Amino acid sequence: MALSAILMAASLAMYFIKDLVHAVIVYGAYTVTMAVVWLLMNTPDLAITEAAAGICTTVLMMVAIFRTSRKEEE
């Protein structure tokens, strides 16, 4: 029950957070929580896949955000 509440809160937070970096951090927490859910359901193959895909996409999104940052206009 607690894990589903964390997943729901993370989903809503990703929708409402305006800062992209914070949204990506919440996405990373979501994927880790989802990997734990898969592990508790006795599907370690899905847990490993979820963790690996979540880590890769989180890192790629962070790199994309930092490489495309805009400079403030004077």
Secondary structure, 3 states (H helix, E strand, C coil): CHHHHHHHHHHHHHHHCCCHHHHHHHHHHHHHHHHHHHHHCCCHHHHHHHHHHHHHHHHHHHHHHHHCCCCCCC
